[in-house]
Amino acid sequence: MFIWVHLPVHTVPMVDVDTALKSAAIDRRKAKKDRDSSKPKRPGGSVGIEPFDPEVFRTKEIADTYSMWLVLIGSILTALLMRFLIMPGMGEPGPLLWLLPLSLVLVLPTLHRLILPDEISDLYTGGNWFRAGMLWIFTWLSISIVLVNPPLADISPPEAADVFLVFDEGEESEDLVARLDRTGYDIDISIEEGQSEGSMWLLLNVRDNVAVEDCSISVVLVKNEQILLNSTINGTDVNSITDYDDLVSENRSIVSILDAPLSGRTTDVGFAVDLGTFDTGTYELRYRIDQPGNPWPLTTGDAVYKIQILPSQ
C-alpha cells in the first residue's frame, strides 16, 4: 500500500554568468578605491613621478652654478699661469705643459670643499665631478690654444719648405740633375776635371706662420775640419732674396735635396747662400733656421749633408 505525501516546493532564483562577472568587477573597484583613499596623497602618484620640492631644486641649481664658475675661473687661471710663468722658464716644450693641468682634475673635489660652504659642497655627487672634470679640461685646452698661437704668441718653429742646390756657371749649371746622386743625407756630385767652373748655391724656401723676417739662417761649410763658410742671413736680407729669385728664374738645373718637399705657398720666402767653388773632396754642409719666438726660442735644428765631389769619368 502506497501513501502519497506532498512536500512544499521552493523556487531558487537563477543568475547568469555575465551578471556575476560584472558584479565582481564592481566590488573589486570599490575595494581598491577604499584602500587608495586611506593612503596619503602625493603629486604625480598615479604616473610614478617623484614629489617636486622647489626649495631642493633651487639649492641644487645654485650649487651647480657655483661649481661651474669655480671650474671656469680655475682652468683659466691655470692656463694663464702655464703660459706666462711656467712656459718662459722651460725654454722648450715638455710633458709638464699638459701633465700639471690634467692632474689638477683630481683635486677638484677637494677644491670645492675648501672654497664652498658645506651645505653646498655636500650636494655634489659623482656626476658633478665628471662634468666638472670635462669642463676643466676643455676650458684649459681652448684658452691655452689661444694663448700660444698668433697673434698672442708663437710656438711653431719656421721650416724649410724646400732646399735646393744649384750652380751658377759651367756644365753643372745645365745638367746638375744628371750629375747628382743622393742617398739620404749623402750627396755625390760628378764635376768635369773635379773642379766646378761656377759657385754652388744653397737655396732655402722658408715658411713660418707669423713673420719670416724674424728668422735667421745659419749656414756652415766644412772640408777636412776646415771651416770654409760660416754665414748667418737675416730674414730681411734683400740681396739673398733677390739672388734666390734670379737663380730660380734663370731656368738652371736645380735639385731638391729634401726627401719630401712641402707644397709651395705664396707666403714662403726664398733665400740664397753662395757656397763658393768646389773641387774634389768631401764637404759637410750644415744649415739651421732660428727665430726668437714667444715664449721661447724656436729652431728647426741642424740639418747636415755630406757632399762628395767626384771627377767625371
C-alpha positions in Angstrom: 0.0 0.0 0.0 1.5 3.3 -1.1 1.0 6.6 0.6 1.5 9.9 -1.4 3.0 12.7 0.6 3.0 16.3 -1.0 6.1 18.4 0.1 6.3 22.2 -0.5 8.4 23.3 -3.4 10.7 26.4 -3.0 11.8 28.3 -6.2 15.6 29.1 -6.4 16.3 32.3 -8.4 18.8 31.8 -11.3 21.7 34.3 -12.0 23.5 34.3 -15.4 27.4 34.3 -15.6 27.6 37.8 -17.3 25.8 39.5 -14.5 28.0 37.7 -11.9 31.3 38.9 -13.5 30.1 42.5 -13.7 29.1 42.4 -10.1 32.5 41.1 -9.0 34.3 43.7 -11.1 32.3 46.5 -9.4 33.2 45.0 -5.9 36.9 45.0 -6.8 36.9 48.6 -7.9 35.1 49.7 -4.7 37.6 47.8 -2.6 40.6 49.4 -4.4 39.1 52.8 -4.1 38.7 52.3 -0.4 42.3 51.3 0.0 43.6 54.2 -2.0 41.6 56.7 0.0 43.3 55.6 3.1 46.9 56.3 1.8 48.5 59.8 1.9 48.3 61.6 -1.4 51.4 62.8 -3.4 51.7 64.8 -6.6 52.0 62.7 -9.7 51.5 59.5 -7.7 49.3 58.0 -10.5 52.1 58.2 -13.0 55.1 57.4 -10.8 56.6 60.9 -10.6 58.6 61.8 -7.5 57.4 64.7 -5.4 58.9 68.0 -6.5 60.3 70.2 -3.9 61.1 73.7 -5.3 63.5 74.6 -2.5 65.6 71.5 -3.0 65.7 72.1 -6.8 66.7 75.8 -6.2 69.5 74.8 -3.8 70.9 72.2 -6.3 70.9 74.7 -9.2 72.8 77.2 -7.1 75.3 74.6 -6.2 75.8 73.6 -9.8 76.3 77.3 -10.7 78.9 77.8 -8.0 80.7 74.7 -9.3 80.6 75.9 -12.9 82.1 79.3 -12.1 84.7 77.8 -9.8 85.9 75.4 -12.6 85.9 78.1 -15.3 87.9 80.6 -13.2 90.3 77.9 -12.0 91.0 76.5 -15.5 91.5 80.0 -17.0 93.9 80.9 -14.2 95.8 77.6 -14.8 96.2 78.4 -18.5 97.4 81.9 -17.8 99.9 80.6 -15.1 101.3 78.0 -17.5 101.6 80.5 -20.4 103.2 83.5 -18.6 105.0 81.9 -15.7 106.0 78.3 -16.4 106.5 78.3 -20.2 109.0 81.1 -20.4 111.1 79.3 -17.8 111.1 76.0 -19.7 112.9 77.0 -22.9 111.2 74.2 -24.9 108.1 72.0 -24.8 107.9 69.3 -22.2 105.4 66.9 -20.5 104.8 69.4 -17.7 102.7 71.5 -20.0 99.9 69.0 -20.1 100.7 66.8 -17.1 100.2 69.6 -14.5 96.8 70.9 -15.7 95.4 67.5 -16.2 96.5 66.3 -12.8 94.6 69.2 -11.2 91.3 67.5 -12.2 91.9 65.0 -9.4 91.8 67.8 -6.8 88.6 69.3 -8.0 86.5 67.7 -5.2 89.0 69.0 -2.5 89.0 72.4 -4.1 85.2 72.6 -4.0 85.1 71.6 -0.3 87.8 74.2 0.6 86.2 77.1 -1.1 82.4 76.4 -0.9 80.4 76.1 2.3 79.4 72.6 3.5 75.7 73.0 2.7 76.6 73.4 -1.0 79.6 71.1 -1.3 77.7 68.2 0.3 75.2 68.2 -2.5 77.7 67.2 -5.2 77.8 63.6 -6.5 79.9 61.6 -8.9 78.0 63.1 -11.8 79.1 66.6 -10.7 82.7 65.7 -10.5 82.6 64.1 -14.0 81.0 67.3 -15.5 83.5 69.5 -13.6 86.4 67.5 -14.9 85.3 67.7 -18.5 84.6 71.4 -18.2 88.1 72.0 -16.6 89.9 70.1 -19.4 88.2 71.7 -22.4 88.3 75.2 -20.9 92.0 74.9 -20.1 92.8 73.5 -23.5 90.8 76.1 -25.5 92.4 79.0 -23.6 95.9 77.5 -23.9 95.5 77.2 -27.7 94.5 80.9 -27.9 97.4 82.0 -25.7 100.2 80.1 -27.6 99.2 81.0 -31.2 99.4 84.2 -33.2 98.8 87.0 -32.6 99.4 86.4 -28.8 102.4 84.1 -29.1 104.2 81.8 -31.5 105.5 78.3 -30.5 105.7 76.9 -34.1 109.2 76.9 -35.4 110.0 78.0 -39.0 110.6 75.3 -41.5 112.3 74.8 -44.9 109.5 74.1 -47.4 112.2 73.0 -49.8 116.0 73.0 -50.1 117.9 73.2 -53.4 121.4 73.0 -54.8 122.3 74.9 -58.0 125.4 76.1 -59.8 125.5 79.5 -61.5 128.0 78.6 -64.2 129.6 75.7 -66.1 128.2 72.5 -67.3 127.0 71.7 -63.8 124.5 74.5 -64.1 122.9 72.9 -67.1 122.7 69.3 -66.1 123.2 69.1 -62.3 120.2 66.7 -62.1 122.1 64.1 -64.2 125.4 64.7 -62.2 123.9 64.4 -58.7 123.3 61.1 -56.9 121.7 61.4 -53.4 121.1 58.7 -50.8 119.5 60.2 -47.6 121.9 63.0 -46.5 124.8 61.8 -48.6 125.2 63.6 -51.9 127.6 62.7 -54.7 128.2 65.2 -57.5 130.4 64.5 -60.5 132.2 67.5 -62.0 134.3 67.9 -65.1 138.0 67.7 -64.1 137.0 67.6 -60.5 136.5 71.3 -60.1 133.5 73.5 -60.6 133.5 76.4 -63.0 131.0 78.4 -61.1 129.8 78.6 -57.5 127.4 76.3 -55.8 124.4 77.9 -54.2 122.2 76.7 -51.3 118.6 77.8 -51.9 116.2 77.7 -48.9 112.5 78.1 -49.3 111.5 79.2 -45.7 108.0 79.0 -44.3 106.7 80.4 -41.0 103.2 81.1 -39.6 103.9 84.6 -38.4 106.8 86.6 -39.9 109.7 85.1 -41.9 111.6 88.4 -41.5 112.2 87.4 -37.8 114.1 84.3 -38.9 117.9 83.9 -39.2 119.5 81.3 -41.3 122.9 79.9 -40.3 125.0 78.0 -42.9 128.3 76.3 -42.3 130.5 74.5 -44.9 133.4 72.4 -43.7 136.1 70.4 -45.6 138.7 68.3 -43.8 137.8 70.0 -40.5 138.5 73.4 -42.1 135.6 75.9 -42.0 135.2 77.3 -45.5 132.0 79.2 -44.8 130.2 80.3 -41.6 127.4 82.7 -42.5 124.2 83.9 -41.0 121.5 85.5 -43.1 118.6 87.6 -41.6 115.1 87.3 -42.9 115.3 90.9 -44.1 118.4 90.3 -46.3 117.1 91.7 -49.6 120.3 90.6 -51.6 119.8 87.0 -50.6 116.1 87.1 -51.6 117.0 88.7 -54.9 119.7 86.1 -55.6 117.1 83.4 -55.0 114.6 84.9 -57.4 117.3 85.3 -60.1 118.7 81.8 -59.8 115.2 80.2 -59.9 114.0 82.4 -62.8 117.1 81.6 -65.0 115.9 78.1 -65.6 119.0 76.4 -64.3 119.4 72.8 -63.3 118.1 73.0 -59.7 118.0 69.9 -57.5 115.9 69.5 -54.3 117.7 67.7 -51.5 114.7 67.2 -49.3 113.1 63.8 -49.2 109.5 65.2 -49.1 109.3 68.9 -50.1 106.2 70.7 -48.8 103.7 72.2 -51.2 104.5 75.7 -52.2 102.7 78.8 -50.8 102.7 82.4 -51.8 103.9 83.3 -48.3 107.1 81.2 -48.5 110.3 83.3 -48.8 113.3 82.1 -50.7 116.9 82.8 -49.6 120.1 82.1 -51.5 123.6 81.4 -49.9 126.7 81.4 -52.0 128.8 78.3 -51.0 131.7 79.1 -53.4 133.5 76.9 -55.9 134.1 73.2 -55.2 136.9 70.8 -56.1 137.4 67.1 -55.5 136.8 66.1 -51.9 134.2 65.6 -49.2 132.3 68.5 -47.6 130.0 68.8 -44.7 127.1 71.3 -45.3 125.1 72.3 -42.2 122.2 74.8 -42.0 119.7 75.8 -39.3 116.8 78.2 -39.2 116.2 80.1 -35.9 113.6 82.5 -34.6 113.2 84.4 -31.3 109.7 83.1 -30.8 107.4 83.7 -27.9 107.6 82.4 -25.1 110.8 80.5 -26.1 113.3 80.5 -28.9 112.4 78.4 -31.9 114.7 76.4 -34.2 114.5 73.8 -36.9 117.6 72.1 -35.6 120.7 71.4 -37.6 120.3 69.7 -41.0 123.7 68.1 -42.0 124.6 66.9 -45.5 127.7 65.2 -46.7 128.6 66.4 -50.2 131.3 64.4 -52.1 132.7 65.9 -55.3 133.9 63.3 -57.8 135.6 63.9 -61.1 133.6 62.9 -64.2 134.6 59.6 -65.7 
